[in-house]
Amino acid sequence: MSALARILAWTLAVALVALPVVAVVQGWIGAERWPLRTLRINDNLQQVDPAVVREAVLPFAQQGFFAVRLDEARHAVARLPWVEQAEVSKRWPDVLEVRVSEHRPYARWGEGRLLSQQGRVFPAADVDVPQGLPLLHGPDGRVDEVVELYQEASGLFAPAGYSVRALLLDNRGSWAMVLSNGTEVVIGSHQARIRMARFARLLPQLLQQEQLPLSRADLRYTNGFALTWAEESTA
């Protein structure tokens, strides 16, 4: 037998062995012989509907144990609302396991999105937004900075009995916020922490001196504030 003939024979033998394996892995054959019969989903879900998860992974499970595309199934689950992270694995002989970690909302982020406690911004479409979340907003690349200042502001105004309803950072770097009593506060782009601390310290005295509700405070002054009272405009 010539060398060429031996090479062809070996190639044919390898192909005959490998082809069935490839066919099983690709799902061409074997899906009925090695089906995935059981789907397990972690049971601590509050926002994600297990039925929706099942619907997302079912097309991949139908490919059988050996041919199921775990990465593609994981991506399908990860695209569902409220899903922060998804893991998909299989266990012999017929089990497909899905583990979902949900977003835990920390605040609303701008229009139509939410901010998770892990600092990730995710869409709020098709999501039942919890009541009472503060509104935060700014460039997506400055999420940490916005959250940090919000937490500082919350600590500053809490002793006076107020919470921060909204904190906004515009594209020019200027800050503004809204307190729980409805007061709009213009902070500006410089010395935001110093200005907030001074205003929080003096706010109880300011409210005691004036019977009308404070509707707006402009902190962009070196030695004072510009205040606007409801039903009356004064500087």
ABEGO torsion letter per residue (X at the ends): XBAAAAAAAAAAAAAAAAAAAAAAAAGABGAAABBBABBBBBAABAABBAAAAAAAAAAAAAAEAAABBAAAAAAAAAABBGBABBBBBBBOAABBBBBBBBBBBABBBEBGBBBBAAGBBBBABGBBBBBGBBBBBEBAAAAAAAAAAAAAAAAAAAAAGBBBABBBBBAAGBBBBBBAAGBBBBAEABGAAAAAAAAAAAAAAAAAABABBBABBBAABAAEBBBBBBGBBBX
